[in-house]
Amino acid sequence: MGRATDRRGVLRIDLDAEADGRARLRRQDTLVVEEPLEIRVGAAGPGRRRPLAVTMRTPGDDLDLAIGFLLTEGLIRSADDVRTAQLCAGAETPNTYNVVDVVLAPGVPEPATDPARNFYTTSSCGVCGKASIDSVRTRSQFAVDEDPLAVSAELLAALPDRLRAAQRTFDRTGGLHAAGLFTADGELVVLREDVGRHNAVDKVVGWAVREGRLPLTGHLLLVSGRASFELTQKAWMAGVPLLAAVSAPSTLAADLAEEAGMTLVGFLRGGTMNVYTEAQRVLG
């Protein structure tokens, strides 16, 4: 469902135009949509799926978001662990299709729904409902420390402009984060936008899961905001050997990247960048 934007009336105030008598102007503005998505997971059979997570997201690529979320949380390991995933109408009128129903393949354990570790997430925080840092440190099945990826600093410096050029919805709203998956040659493989940074990454990972591309050996992930612990974990869970961000990383992000053997790049702007871990992968 492509409800990524909506139009709203606003009062535009421009103090610089006051001398021309145009300081206050009624106009239409385009806003990014933020709506809840409930992810229900369980075995086949009537009534077997239970709510696992509610995330505030921008509608679009919702199946990828749900599957990526399950993978990066360690609840599934591949597309083979999912029997079906479909959008459901939910209880809203008119129907907004803000529910994804995921049926696990036979033999895949159903996730526990411990209230102390619920998965309510906001657009700014993807791990807000988890009880402690120990409960969110999910170890990856992929050894990214063995990945031989190497890229030049010049190539890395060019990627933010390529990511920005592909952000169609951002051009109309100015309110979306982006995550882009690139090859070692700088080719943009897939880009996803969302009001939540973690959702954009999950949408990329979910796409990769459904395409059978995991682990993402030899690829790098670029995010438009900062590099948090949760984004570093999601990249590790997908087997990404290099995570780059246009803004700052956190200490936990750097610690986790070091533990994983992942290259972490921050402040990737213009011709400068900071390489926090595994700097041997950045040449020149």
N, C-alpha and C positions, 0 to 999 in steps of 0.2 A: 504494500500500500504506500503510495508515494506522497504522503502528506508532509513533506519536509518543510514547507514554508506556509505562511498565512499573511494576509494583509490586514493592517490595523490603522485607524486614523490617529494621527499625532499632531501636536502643536510644535512646530519647528521654531526655535528661537535662535536667531543669529545676531549676536551683539555687533559683529563687524559690519553688518548691513544696516544698522540702525539709522545711519545718516541718509540712507536711500529710502527710508520708510518701509523696509521689508524685514524688520526684526522679528515679527511674529507671523507665521504662515501655517495655515491648516493644510495638511497633505497626507497621503497614504505612505506607509512604510512597510517593508517586508521583514517579518520576524521569522526566526527559526522555530519550528514546532518542538515542544517538549511534552511528551506524554508517557505514562507508565506502561511498561511491558511486563506482564506476568509470565514466568516460565514455569510450566508444569511438567514434571518428569515422573516416569514410573514404568511398570511393566504393561504389557498388552492386557486388554480386558476392560469392561465397563467400570468406571469409577476408580481405576487403579492409579491414575496420575494425581499427584498431590502438588500444590504450589511449593516451589523451591525458592524462587527469587522474584523480586519486583525491582526493576531498574528503570530509572528515568532516562528516556532516550529520544532521539529523533526518529520517527517512523521511516522505515526503509531498510531493506536487507535484514529483516528481523529474524529469519531462519538462520542466517549466518551468525547473527548476534547471539542467538540462543546456543547454537552448536559451539561457537567459539568460547562462550562463557563456560560451558560444561567441560570443554577440553582444558582451558587454562586454569580451571579450578580442580583439575585432576579427577573429574567424575567420569569422563570417558577418555579413551586413548586413541581412537580413530573413528572414521565414519562407519566402520563395521559394527561399532557399539550402539549405533542408532538404527532402529528399525524404521521408524517414520518420524517426521517432524512437520507439523502443519499449523498454519494460523487458524485461530478460532475467533468467533465473533465476540465472546465475552458477554457481560451483562449490560453494556451501555446501549442506549438508544439515541441516535441511530448507531448501528454497529460500527465500531472503530477497529476491530481486529487487533486488540491490544493483548492477546493471549497467544502464546506458542505452546502447543501440546507436543511433548517429545516422548515417544515410546521407545524404550530401550530394547536392544536385541536380547534374545534368550541368554541367560547366564550372566548378564551384566548386573552387578549389584545396584539396587536402588539406593539413592543418596539418603543419608539420615537427615531428618528435619529437626535438629536440635535447636530449640528457641534461643539458646545462648550463642549460637553460631548462625543466626539467620542471615539471609543474603539480601536484605533491603539495601539498595544502593541509590545514591543520588547521582546527578549528572556531574558532580565535582569529585565524588569519592566512590570508588568501586569496592571498598572493603569496610565500609562504615559499620556494618552489622556484625562483624566478626569479633569474637570475644577477646582474642589476644594475638600477639604477633606470631606465636607458635602455630596457631590455627590457620594462618594464611601463608606460611612458608611451605608451599607445595613443591616437592622435588620433581624435576623433569625426568622424563624417560629418555631424553636425548642428551648426548655428551657434546655440548657446544664447544667445550675447551679443545676438542680434537679437530674442529673445523678449520681448514686451511685458508679460509677467506682472507684476501688482502686487497685493499682498495687504496687509491691515491688520495691524498688530501685535496687535490684539485677537483677530483670527481665528487667527493663528499661536499665540497663547498658549493657545487652547482646544483645539488639536489633540492634544497629548499625552494628555489625558484621553479623547479620542475613540479614540485608538489603543489605550490601555490597556483601555478598556471592550470592545474587540473581540478582545482576546487571550484566547481561551478556554483554550488549553493552558497559558498562563502561570499562570492562576488555580490550576491543579492541581499545577504543578511549581515555579514561581518560577525556572525555569532556561532561559528562551528569550528570544532577541532577536526584535524585530519590525521590519518595514519596511512602511510604509503609503503608498499613493499617493493624493493628495488633489487635488481640483479647486481652482480659485481661489476657489470659494465655500465651501470647507471640507467638501465631500462626500467621504467615504471611498470610493474606487473599488475598491481591492483591498488586502488585508492578507495578509502571509505571515509565519509564525514559523519559526525554526530555531535550533539551538544555535549556529550561526555567523552573525555579523552579515552577512558577505559573501554567505552562502547565502540569507539572507532577501531581500536586495536582488536577487540573481540570479533568485530565484523570482518576484519582482514583475516584473522585466524580461522574463523568459521568458514570463510570462502576457501581457504587453503585445505581445511579438513575435507570439505565436500568435493574438492578437486583432486583429492588424494596426493597432495604435495608435501605432506609432513614426512620427515622434518624439513624445515626450510633451510637446508644446508646451502651455503654459498650465497645467501641473500642478506640484505640489511633492511631494517625497519626504521623509518623516519617518522617522528611524531611532531606535530606543530606546536606543542606546548612544552611543559617541563617533563622530565623523566622521573617518575615516582617509583617507589618500591613495586606497586602493583603492575605498572607497565613493564618493568624489568622482569617480573615474574612471568607475565603473560608471554613476553618474547622468549624467555627461556623454555617455557612449556611447549612452545611451538618449534623449538630448535633453531631460533634465530641467533647467529653468532655476533651480530653487531646491531646495537640500538643507538640511534642518534636522535637528538632533540634540539630544537632551536632555542630552548631555554635551559634552565638550570636542572641538574639532578639533585636528589636528596642524598643524605648520608646512607640511608638504608638501601637506596637504589645502587649506590656505588659498592656497598658491602656485598649485596646479592650478586651483582655483576662479577665482582672479584671471585666470589665463591663458585659461580657457574663457569668461569673462564670466558665470559662474554666481554666484548669490547663495548665500552660505554662512552659516547661522545655527547658533550653538552655545549651550549652556547654556539651552535653551528649557525653563524651569521656572517654574511659577506665572505671575506677571506680568512676568517679566524674561527677557531674551535678549541675546545679543551677536551683532551682524551684522558679519561679518568682511570680506565683499566685496560689491560691487554693492548697496549699501544703498538705492538708489533704488527697489528693488522692494518695500521694506517701508514702508508708509505709516503715518503717525501716530506 
